Amino acid sequence: MYHMSNAETTSDYDWATGMRFAAFFLASLVLVYDVLIGILLLALVLILISAVERRSDQS
């Protein structure tokens, strides 16, 4: 894969690119999980609010 003449620079560049890609991948994963968790929490809060309103209506 690597050329022997510039193995150092190529591997350094590949490593930096890989790290950049990994960081971007992790950031996007965290973003997706944050959005999913936010939606789930929002749904839970709405369900709780509706349940409380139903109880107050019944009593």
CHARMM-style PDB file with segment names, atoms N, HN, CA, C and O in Angstrom:
ATOM      1  N   MET     1       0.809  -1.192   0.000  1.00  0.00      PROA
ATOM      2  CA  MET     1       0.000   0.000   0.000  1.00  0.00      PROA
ATOM      3  C   MET     1       0.859   1.265   0.000  1.00  0.00      PROA
ATOM      4  O   MET     1       0.681   2.150  -0.837  1.00  0.00      PROA
ATOM      5  N   TYR     2       1.797   1.336   0.957  1.00  0.00      PROA
ATOM      6  HN  TYR     2       1.942   0.616   1.636  1.00  0.00      PROA
ATOM      7  CA  TYR     2       2.604   2.542   1.115  1.00  0.00      PROA
ATOM      8  C   TYR     2       3.837   2.496   0.232  1.00  0.00      PROA
ATOM      9  O   TYR     2       4.400   1.432  -0.025  1.00  0.00      PROA
ATOM     10  N   HSD     3       4.246   3.672  -0.229  1.00  0.00      PROA
ATOM     11  HN  HSD     3       3.789   4.536  -0.020  1.00  0.00      PROA
ATOM     12  CA  HSD     3       5.522   3.776  -0.936  1.00  0.00      PROA
ATOM     13  C   HSD     3       6.638   3.838   0.092  1.00  0.00      PROA
ATOM     14  O   HSD     3       6.513   4.524   1.106  1.00  0.00      PROA
ATOM     15  N   MET     4       7.740   3.118  -0.164  1.00  0.00      PROA
ATOM     16  HN  MET     4       7.842   2.561  -0.988  1.00  0.00      PROA
ATOM     17  CA  MET     4       8.822   3.058   0.817  1.00  0.00      PROA
ATOM     18  C   MET     4       9.514   4.415   0.960  1.00  0.00      PROA
ATOM     19  O   MET     4      10.019   4.743   2.033  1.00  0.00      PROA
ATOM     20  N   SER     5       9.539   5.199  -0.113  1.00  0.00      PROA
ATOM     21  HN  SER     5       9.129   4.932  -0.985  1.00  0.00      PROA
ATOM     22  CA  SER     5      10.288   6.451  -0.070  1.00  0.00      PROA
ATOM     23  C   SER     5       9.666   7.443   0.922  1.00  0.00      PROA
ATOM     24  O   SER     5      10.383   8.110   1.667  1.00  0.00      PROA
ATOM     25  N   ASN     6       8.341   7.536   0.927  1.00  0.00      PROA
ATOM     26  HN  ASN     6       7.759   6.994   0.321  1.00  0.00      PROA
ATOM     27  CA  ASN     6       7.696   8.495   1.837  1.00  0.00      PROA
ATOM     28  C   ASN     6       6.684   7.763   2.711  1.00  0.00      PROA
ATOM     29  O   ASN     6       5.529   8.178   2.811  1.00  0.00      PROA
ATOM     30  N   ALA     7       7.112   6.688   3.335  1.00  0.00      PROA
ATOM     31  HN  ALA     7       8.050   6.350   3.254  1.00  0.00      PROA
ATOM     32  CA  ALA     7       6.215   5.907   4.192  1.00  0.00      PROA
ATOM     33  C   ALA     7       5.790   6.737   5.402  1.00  0.00      PROA
ATOM     34  O   ALA     7       4.628   6.701   5.808  1.00  0.00      PROA
ATOM     35  N   GLU     8       6.739   7.490   5.981  1.00  0.00      PROA
ATOM     36  HN  GLU     8       7.683   7.520   5.652  1.00  0.00      PROA
ATOM     37  CA  GLU     8       6.431   8.282   7.178  1.00  0.00      PROA
ATOM     38  C   GLU     8       5.314   9.290   6.885  1.00  0.00      PROA
ATOM     39  O   GLU     8       4.289   9.313   7.566  1.00  0.00      PROA
ATOM     40  N   THR     9       5.530  10.117   5.863  1.00  0.00      PROA
ATOM     41  HN  THR     9       6.363  10.098   5.310  1.00  0.00      PROA
ATOM     42  CA  THR     9       4.554  11.179   5.586  1.00  0.00      PROA
ATOM     43  C   THR     9       3.209  10.577   5.198  1.00  0.00      PROA
ATOM     44  O   THR     9       2.164  11.080   5.608  1.00  0.00      PROA
ATOM     45  N   THR    10       3.227   9.494   4.403  1.00  0.00      PROA
ATOM     46  HN  THR    10       4.076   9.085   4.069  1.00  0.00      PROA
ATOM     47  CA  THR    10       1.961   8.900   3.961  1.00  0.00      PROA
ATOM     48  C   THR    10       1.200   8.340   5.152  1.00  0.00      PROA
ATOM     49  O   THR    10      -0.002   8.572   5.285  1.00  0.00      PROA
ATOM     50  N   SER    11       1.889   7.604   6.017  1.00  0.00      PROA
ATOM     51  HN  SER    11       2.865   7.416   5.908  1.00  0.00      PROA
ATOM     52  CA  SER    11       1.200   7.009   7.167  1.00  0.00      PROA
ATOM     53  C   SER    11       0.708   8.106   8.106  1.00  0.00      PROA
ATOM     54  O   SER    11      -0.381   7.993   8.668  1.00  0.00      PROA
ATOM     55  N   ASP    12       1.496   9.168   8.283  1.00  0.00      PROA
ATOM     56  HN  ASP    12       2.381   9.261   7.826  1.00  0.00      PROA
ATOM     57  CA  ASP    12       1.056  10.280   9.126  1.00  0.00      PROA
ATOM     58  C   ASP    12      -0.201  10.918   8.546  1.00  0.00      PROA
ATOM     59  O   ASP    12      -1.153  11.214   9.267  1.00  0.00      PROA
ATOM     60  N   TYR    13      -0.188  11.124   7.232  1.00  0.00      PROA
ATOM     61  HN  TYR    13       0.586  10.883   6.645  1.00  0.00      PROA
ATOM     62  CA  TYR    13      -1.345  11.742   6.590  1.00  0.00      PROA
ATOM     63  C   TYR    13      -2.563  10.826   6.702  1.00  0.00      PROA
ATOM     64  O   TYR    13      -3.663  11.286   7.007  1.00  0.00      PROA
ATOM     65  N   ASP    14      -2.365   9.538   6.458  1.00  0.00      PROA
ATOM     66  HN  ASP    14      -1.471   9.165   6.211  1.00  0.00      PROA
ATOM     67  CA  ASP    14      -3.474   8.590   6.557  1.00  0.00      PROA
ATOM     68  C   ASP    14      -4.024   8.554   7.986  1.00  0.00      PROA
ATOM     69  O   ASP    14      -5.235   8.499   8.199  1.00  0.00      PROA
ATOM     70  N   TRP    15      -3.110   8.586   8.958  1.00  0.00      PROA
ATOM     71  HN  TRP    15      -2.126   8.630   8.785  1.00  0.00      PROA
ATOM     72  CA  TRP    15      -3.544   8.538  10.358  1.00  0.00      PROA
ATOM     73  C   TRP    15      -4.369   9.779  10.698  1.00  0.00      PROA
ATOM     74  O   TRP    15      -5.412   9.685  11.346  1.00  0.00      PROA
ATOM     75  N   ALA    16      -3.894  10.936  10.256  1.00  0.00      PROA
ATOM     76  HN  ALA    16      -3.047  11.012   9.729  1.00  0.00      PROA
ATOM     77  CA  ALA    16      -4.621  12.180  10.529  1.00  0.00      PROA
ATOM     78  C   ALA    16      -5.996  12.138   9.853  1.00  0.00      PROA
ATOM     79  O   ALA    16      -6.999  12.543  10.442  1.00  0.00      PROA
ATOM     80  N   THR    17      -6.028  11.648   8.623  1.00  0.00      PROA
ATOM     81  HN  THR    17      -5.214  11.319   8.145  1.00  0.00      PROA
ATOM     82  CA  THR    17      -7.307  11.563   7.916  1.00  0.00      PROA
ATOM     83  C   THR    17      -8.237  10.586   8.625  1.00  0.00      PROA
ATOM     84  O   THR    17      -9.429  10.847   8.784  1.00  0.00      PROA
ATOM     85  N   GLY    18      -7.673   9.458   9.045  1.00  0.00      PROA
ATOM     86  HN  GLY    18      -6.705   9.246   8.916  1.00  0.00      PROA
ATOM     87  CA  GLY    18      -8.481   8.472   9.755  1.00  0.00      PROA
ATOM     88  C   GLY    18      -9.028   9.026  11.055  1.00  0.00      PROA
ATOM     89  O   GLY    18     -10.188   8.799  11.398  1.00  0.00      PROA
ATOM     90  N   MET    19      -8.186   9.757  11.782  1.00  0.00      PROA
ATOM     91  HN  MET    19      -7.243   9.942  11.503  1.00  0.00      PROA
ATOM     92  CA  MET    19      -8.633  10.342  13.040  1.00  0.00      PROA
ATOM     93  C   MET    19      -9.720  11.381  12.792  1.00  0.00      PROA
ATOM     94  O   MET    19     -10.691  11.479  13.543  1.00  0.00      PROA
ATOM     95  N   ARG    20      -9.538  12.157  11.717  1.00  0.00      PROA
ATOM     96  HN  ARG    20      -8.749  12.078  11.107  1.00  0.00      PROA
ATOM     97  CA  ARG    20     -10.542  13.169  11.387  1.00  0.00      PROA
ATOM     98  C   ARG    20     -11.871  12.491  11.061  1.00  0.00      PROA
ATOM     99  O   ARG    20     -12.934  12.925  11.505  1.00  0.00      PROA
ATOM    100  N   PHE    21     -11.786  11.408  10.267  1.00  0.00      PROA
ATOM    101  HN  PHE    21     -10.923  11.055   9.906  1.00  0.00      PROA
ATOM    102  CA  PHE    21     -13.003  10.688   9.895  1.00  0.00      PROA
ATOM    103  C   PHE    21     -13.651  10.068  11.124  1.00  0.00      PROA
ATOM    104  O   PHE    21     -14.871  10.112  11.276  1.00  0.00      PROA
ATOM    105  N   ALA    22     -12.829   9.486  12.008  1.00  0.00      PROA
ATOM    106  HN  ALA    22     -11.838   9.450  11.885  1.00  0.00      PROA
ATOM    107  CA  ALA    22     -13.364   8.864  13.226  1.00  0.00      PROA
ATOM    108  C   ALA    22     -14.031   9.917  14.104  1.00  0.00      PROA
ATOM    109  O   ALA    22     -15.106   9.679  14.654  1.00  0.00      PROA
ATOM    110  N   ALA    23     -13.398  11.076  14.235  1.00  0.00      PROA
ATOM    111  HN  ALA    23     -12.525  11.269  13.788  1.00  0.00      PROA
ATOM    112  CA  ALA    23     -13.968  12.145  15.059  1.00  0.00      PROA
ATOM    113  C   ALA    23     -15.298  12.610  14.467  1.00  0.00      PROA
ATOM    114  O   ALA    23     -16.273  12.820  15.189  1.00  0.00      PROA
ATOM    115  N   PHE    24     -15.320  12.769  13.133  1.00  0.00      PROA
ATOM    116  HN  PHE    24     -14.528  12.598  12.547  1.00  0.00      PROA
ATOM    117  CA  PHE    24     -16.559  13.193  12.471  1.00  0.00      PROA
ATOM    118  C   PHE    24     -17.645  12.135  12.642  1.00  0.00      PROA
ATOM    119  O   PHE    24     -18.804  12.455  12.906  1.00  0.00      PROA
ATOM    120  N   PHE    25     -17.250  10.860  12.487  1.00  0.00      PROA
ATOM    121  HN  PHE    25     -16.308  10.600  12.272  1.00  0.00      PROA
ATOM    122  CA  PHE    25     -18.203   9.756  12.628  1.00  0.00      PROA
ATOM    123  C   PHE    25     -18.781   9.727  14.040  1.00  0.00      PROA
ATOM    124  O   PHE    25     -19.991   9.596  14.222  1.00  0.00      PROA
ATOM    125  N   LEU    26     -17.892   9.852  15.049  1.00  0.00      PROA
ATOM    126  HN  LEU    26     -16.909   9.959  14.901  1.00  0.00      PROA
ATOM    127  CA  LEU    26     -18.338   9.830  16.445  1.00  0.00      PROA
ATOM    128  C   LEU    26     -19.245  11.025  16.730  1.00  0.00      PROA
ATOM    129  O   LEU    26     -20.265  10.896  17.407  1.00  0.00      PROA
ATOM    130  N   ALA    27     -18.861  12.184  16.207  1.00  0.00      PROA
ATOM    131  HN  ALA    27     -18.033  12.289  15.657  1.00  0.00      PROA
ATOM    132  CA  ALA    27     -19.665  13.387  16.443  1.00  0.00      PROA
ATOM    133  C   ALA    27     -21.060  13.217  15.848  1.00  0.00      PROA
ATOM    134  O   ALA    27     -22.054  13.579  16.477  1.00  0.00      PROA
ATOM    135  N   SER    28     -21.135  12.662  14.631  1.00  0.00      PROA
ATOM    136  HN  SER    28     -20.327  12.368  14.120  1.00  0.00      PROA
ATOM    137  CA  SER    28     -22.448  12.471  14.011  1.00  0.00      PROA
ATOM    138  C   SER    28     -23.257  11.434  14.787  1.00  0.00      PROA
ATOM    139  O   SER    28     -24.471  11.572  14.937  1.00  0.00      PROA
ATOM    140  N   LEU    29     -22.571  10.383  15.286  1.00  0.00      PROA
ATOM    141  HN  LEU    29     -21.584  10.271  15.164  1.00  0.00      PROA
ATOM    142  CA  LEU    29     -23.270   9.374  16.090  1.00  0.00      PROA
ATOM    143  C   LEU    29     -23.842  10.012  17.351  1.00  0.00      PROA
ATOM    144  O   LEU    29     -25.000   9.785  17.701  1.00  0.00      PROA
ATOM    145  N   VAL    30     -23.020  10.813  18.032  1.00  0.00      PROA
ATOM    146  HN  VAL    30     -22.079  10.998  17.748  1.00  0.00      PROA
ATOM    147  CA  VAL    30     -23.461  11.470  19.260  1.00  0.00      PROA
ATOM    148  C   VAL    30     -24.635  12.397  18.953  1.00  0.00      PROA
ATOM    149  O   VAL    30     -25.594  12.476  19.720  1.00  0.00      PROA
ATOM    150  N   LEU    31     -24.546  13.100  17.816  1.00  0.00      PROA
ATOM    151  HN  LEU    31     -23.767  13.036  17.193  1.00  0.00      PROA
ATOM    152  CA  LEU    31     -25.622  14.011  17.434  1.00  0.00      PROA
ATOM    153  C   LEU    31     -26.917  13.229  17.227  1.00  0.00      PROA
ATOM    154  O   LEU    31     -27.979  13.634  17.699  1.00  0.00      PROA
ATOM    155  N   VAL    32     -26.819  12.098  16.513  1.00  0.00      PROA
ATOM    156  HN  VAL    32     -25.956  11.769  16.130  1.00  0.00      PROA
ATOM    157  CA  VAL    32     -28.007  11.283  16.256  1.00  0.00      PROA
ATOM    158  C   VAL    32     -28.595  10.783  17.569  1.00  0.00      PROA
ATOM    159  O   VAL    32     -29.807  10.828  17.780  1.00  0.00      PROA
ATOM    160  N   TYR    33     -27.702  10.296  18.465  1.00  0.00      PROA
ATOM    161  HN  TYR    33     -26.717  10.259  18.294  1.00  0.00      PROA
ATOM    162  CA  TYR    33     -28.199   9.789  19.746  1.00  0.00      PROA
ATOM    163  C   TYR    33     -28.815  10.920  20.574  1.00  0.00      PROA
ATOM    164  O   TYR    33     -29.827  10.728  21.249  1.00  0.00      PROA
ATOM    165  N   ASP    34     -28.192  12.099  20.515  1.00  0.00      PROA
ATOM    166  HN  ASP    34     -27.369  12.255  19.967  1.00  0.00      PROA
ATOM    167  CA  ASP    34     -28.747  13.247  21.245  1.00  0.00      PROA
ATOM    168  C   ASP    34     -30.154  13.564  20.747  1.00  0.00      PROA
ATOM    169  O   ASP    34     -31.063  13.804  21.541  1.00  0.00      PROA
ATOM    170  N   VAL    35     -30.324  13.562  19.433  1.00  0.00      PROA
ATOM    171  HN  VAL    35     -29.585  13.367  18.787  1.00  0.00      PROA
ATOM    172  CA  VAL    35     -31.638  13.870  18.858  1.00  0.00      PROA
ATOM    173  C   VAL    35     -32.650  12.811  19.262  1.00  0.00      PROA
ATOM    174  O   VAL    35     -33.777  13.129  19.640  1.00  0.00      PROA
ATOM    175  N   LEU    36     -32.235  11.526  19.178  1.00  0.00      PROA
ATOM    176  HN  LEU    36     -31.320  11.267  18.870  1.00  0.00      PROA
ATOM    177  CA  LEU    36     -33.154  10.437  19.536  1.00  0.00      PROA
ATOM    178  C   LEU    36     -33.557  10.533  21.000  1.00  0.00      PROA
ATOM    179  O   LEU    36     -34.735  10.404  21.335  1.00  0.00      PROA
ATOM    180  N   ILE    37     -32.577  10.761  21.872  1.00  0.00      PROA
ATOM    181  HN  ILE    37     -31.621  10.867  21.600  1.00  0.00      PROA
ATOM    182  CA  ILE    37     -32.863  10.858  23.308  1.00  0.00      PROA
ATOM    183  C   ILE    37     -33.762  12.065  23.577  1.00  0.00      PROA
ATOM    184  O   ILE    37     -34.679  11.997  24.396  1.00  0.00      PROA
ATOM    185  N   GLY    38     -33.490  13.167  22.883  1.00  0.00      PROA
ATOM    186  HN  GLY    38     -32.745  13.223  22.218  1.00  0.00      PROA
ATOM    187  CA  GLY    38     -34.322  14.353  23.047  1.00  0.00      PROA
ATOM    188  C   GLY    38     -35.761  14.085  22.649  1.00  0.00      PROA
ATOM    189  O   GLY    38     -36.691  14.513  23.333  1.00  0.00      PROA
ATOM    190  N   ILE    39     -35.947  13.374  21.535  1.00  0.00      PROA
ATOM    191  HN  ILE    39     -35.192  13.027  20.979  1.00  0.00      PROA
ATOM    192  CA  ILE    39     -37.306  13.048  21.074  1.00  0.00      PROA
ATOM    193  C   ILE    39     -37.995  12.132  22.084  1.00  0.00      PROA
ATOM    194  O   ILE    39     -39.168  12.316  22.409  1.00  0.00      PROA
ATOM    195  N   LEU    40     -37.240  11.137  22.576  1.00  0.00      PROA
ATOM    196  HN  LEU    40     -36.288  10.988  22.311  1.00  0.00      PROA
ATOM    197  CA  LEU    40     -37.824  10.209  23.550  1.00  0.00      PROA
ATOM    198  C   LEU    40     -38.240  10.950  24.818  1.00  0.00      PROA
ATOM    199  O   LEU    40     -39.331  10.730  25.343  1.00  0.00      PROA
ATOM    200  N   LEU    41     -37.359  11.836  25.309  1.00  0.00      PROA
ATOM    201  HN  LEU    41     -36.473  12.015  24.882  1.00  0.00      PROA
ATOM    202  CA  LEU    41     -37.683  12.595  26.521  1.00  0.00      PROA
ATOM    203  C   LEU    41     -38.905  13.481  26.291  1.00  0.00      PROA
ATOM    204  O   LEU    41     -39.778  13.595  27.151  1.00  0.00      PROA
ATOM    205  N   LEU    42     -38.951  14.103  25.119  1.00  0.00      PROA
ATOM    206  HN  LEU    42     -38.242  14.011  24.420  1.00  0.00      PROA
ATOM    207  CA  LEU    42     -40.087  14.965  24.801  1.00  0.00      PROA
ATOM    208  C   LEU    42     -41.382  14.155  24.792  1.00  0.00      PROA
ATOM    209  O   LEU    42     -42.405  14.590  25.320  1.00  0.00      PROA
ATOM    210  N   ALA    43     -41.320  12.963  24.180  1.00  0.00      PROA
ATOM    211  HN  ALA    43     -40.489  12.609  23.751  1.00  0.00      PROA
ATOM    212  CA  ALA    43     -42.505  12.103  24.133  1.00  0.00      PROA
ATOM    213  C   ALA    43     -42.922  11.695  25.541  1.00  0.00      PROA
ATOM    214  O   ALA    43     -44.110  11.704  25.862  1.00  0.00      PROA
ATOM    215  N   LEU    44     -41.950  11.337  26.386  1.00  0.00      PROA
ATOM    216  HN  LEU    44     -40.984  11.331  26.125  1.00  0.00      PROA
ATOM    217  CA  LEU    44     -42.267  10.949  27.767  1.00  0.00      PROA
ATOM    218  C   LEU    44     -42.939  12.096  28.510  1.00  0.00      PROA
ATOM    219  O   LEU    44     -43.935  11.902  29.207  1.00  0.00      PROA
ATOM    220  N   VAL    45     -42.382  13.290  28.351  1.00  0.00      PROA
ATOM    221  HN  VAL    45     -41.573  13.447  27.785  1.00  0.00      PROA
ATOM    222  CA  VAL    45     -42.958  14.458  29.037  1.00  0.00      PROA
ATOM    223  C   VAL    45     -44.385  14.707  28.557  1.00  0.00      PROA
ATOM    224  O   VAL    45     -45.274  14.984  29.362  1.00  0.00      PROA
ATOM    225  N   LEU    46     -44.606  14.607  27.237  1.00  0.00      PROA
ATOM    226  HN  LEU    46     -43.884  14.382  26.583  1.00  0.00      PROA
ATOM    227  CA  LEU    46     -45.956  14.827  26.710  1.00  0.00      PROA
ATOM    228  C   LEU    46     -46.921  13.776  27.234  1.00  0.00      PROA
ATOM    229  O   LEU    46     -48.062  14.087  27.576  1.00  0.00      PROA
ATOM    230  N   ILE    47     -46.455  12.512  27.298  1.00  0.00      PROA
ATOM    231  HN  ILE    47     -45.528  12.259  27.021  1.00  0.00      PROA
ATOM    232  CA  ILE    47     -47.313  11.437  27.816  1.00  0.00      PROA
ATOM    233  C   ILE    47     -47.655  11.701  29.281  1.00  0.00      PROA
ATOM    234  O   ILE    47     -48.803  11.540  29.696  1.00  0.00      PROA
ATOM    235  N   LEU    48     -46.650  12.107  30.063  1.00  0.00      PROA
ATOM    236  HN  LEU    48     -45.718  12.238  29.726  1.00  0.00      PROA
ATOM    237  CA  LEU    48     -46.897  12.389  31.480  1.00  0.00      PROA
ATOM    238  C   LEU    48     -47.883  13.539  31.626  1.00  0.00      PROA
ATOM    239  O   LEU    48     -48.797  13.474  32.448  1.00  0.00      PROA
ATOM    240  N   ILE    49     -47.704  14.582  30.840  1.00  0.00      PROA
ATOM    241  HN  ILE    49     -46.962  14.634  30.172  1.00  0.00      PROA
ATOM    242  CA  ILE    49     -48.600  15.743  30.937  1.00  0.00      PROA
ATOM    243  C   ILE    49     -50.031  15.336  30.593  1.00  0.00      PROA
ATOM    244  O   ILE    49     -50.976  15.722  31.280  1.00  0.00      PROA
ATOM    245  N   SER    50     -50.180  14.557  29.527  1.00  0.00      PROA
ATOM    246  HN  SER    50     -49.412  14.243  28.969  1.00  0.00      PROA
ATOM    247  CA  SER    50     -51.530  14.132  29.131  1.00  0.00      PROA
ATOM    248  C   SER    50     -52.139  13.234  30.199  1.00  0.00      PROA
ATOM    249  O   SER    50     -53.336  13.325  30.473  1.00  0.00      PROA
ATOM    250  N   ALA    51     -51.324  12.362  30.811  1.00  0.00      PROA
ATOM    251  HN  ALA    51     -50.351  12.288  30.588  1.00  0.00      PROA
ATOM    252  CA  ALA    51     -51.831  11.486  31.876  1.00  0.00      PROA
ATOM    253  C   ALA    51     -52.287  12.309  33.065  1.00  0.00      PROA
ATOM    254  O   ALA    51     -53.348  12.049  33.632  1.00  0.00      PROA
ATOM    255  N   VAL    52     -51.493  13.303  33.448  1.00  0.00      PROA
ATOM    256  HN  VAL    52     -50.631  13.514  32.987  1.00  0.00      PROA
ATOM    257  CA  VAL    52     -51.860  14.155  34.585  1.00  0.00      PROA
ATOM    258  C   VAL    52     -53.140  14.924  34.271  1.00  0.00      PROA
ATOM    259  O   VAL    52     -54.000  15.071  35.139  1.00  0.00      PROA
ATOM    260  N   GLU    53     -53.276  15.416  33.036  1.00  0.00      PROA
ATOM    261  HN  GLU    53     -52.577  15.296  32.331  1.00  0.00      PROA
ATOM    262  CA  GLU    53     -54.481  16.155  32.667  1.00  0.00      PROA
ATOM    263  C   GLU    53     -55.699  15.243  32.727  1.00  0.00      PROA
ATOM    264  O   GLU    53     -56.765  15.661  33.179  1.00  0.00      PROA
ATOM    265  N   ARG    54     -55.551  13.996  32.275  1.00  0.00      PROA
ATOM    266  HN  ARG    54     -54.685  13.656  31.907  1.00  0.00      PROA
ATOM    267  CA  ARG    54     -56.664  13.048  32.318  1.00  0.00      PROA
ATOM    268  C   ARG    54     -57.092  12.798  33.762  1.00  0.00      PROA
ATOM    269  O   ARG    54     -58.282  12.762  34.075  1.00  0.00      PROA
ATOM    270  N   ARG    55     -56.096  12.626  34.638  1.00  0.00      PROA
ATOM    271  HN  ARG    55     -55.130  12.655  34.384  1.00  0.00      PROA
ATOM    272  CA  ARG    55     -56.415  12.360  36.043  1.00  0.00      PROA
ATOM    273  C   ARG    55     -57.154  13.558  36.654  1.00  0.00      PROA
ATOM    274  O   ARG    55     -58.126  13.384  37.389  1.00  0.00      PROA
ATOM    275  N   SER    56     -56.694  14.752  36.348  1.00  0.00      PROA
ATOM    276  HN  SER    56     -55.904  14.893  35.751  1.00  0.00      PROA
ATOM    277  CA  SER    56     -57.331  15.943  36.927  1.00  0.00      PROA
ATOM    278  C   SER    56     -58.741  16.106  36.346  1.00  0.00      PROA
ATOM    279  O   SER    56     -59.635  16.616  37.022  1.00  0.00      PROA
ATOM    280  N   ASP    57     -58.938  15.677  35.104  1.00  0.00      PROA
ATOM    281  HN  ASP    57     -58.212  15.263  34.556  1.00  0.00      PROA
ATOM    282  CA  ASP    57     -60.281  15.755  34.526  1.00  0.00      PROA
ATOM    283  C   ASP    57     -61.220  14.769  35.210  1.00  0.00      PROA
ATOM    284  O   ASP    57     -62.377  15.094  35.473  1.00  0.00      PROA
ATOM    285  N   GLN    58     -60.730  13.573  35.496  1.00  0.00      PROA
ATOM    286  HN  GLN    58     -59.790  13.309  35.282  1.00  0.00      PROA
ATOM    287  CA  GLN    58     -61.578  12.549  36.112  1.00  0.00      PROA
ATOM    288  C   GLN    58     -61.978  12.939  37.532  1.00  0.00      PROA
ATOM    289  O   GLN    58     -63.133  12.756  37.916  1.00  0.00      PROA
ATOM    290  N   SER    59     -61.060  13.464  38.302  1.00  0.00      PROA
ATOM    291  HN  SER    59     -60.122  13.613  37.989  1.00  0.00      PROA
ATOM    292  CA  SER    59     -61.351  13.741  39.713  1.00  0.00      PROA
ATOM    293  C   SER    59     -62.109  15.044  39.920  1.00  0.00      PROA
ATOM    294  OT1 SER    59     -62.421  15.403  41.055  1.00  0.00      PROA
TER     295      SER     59
END
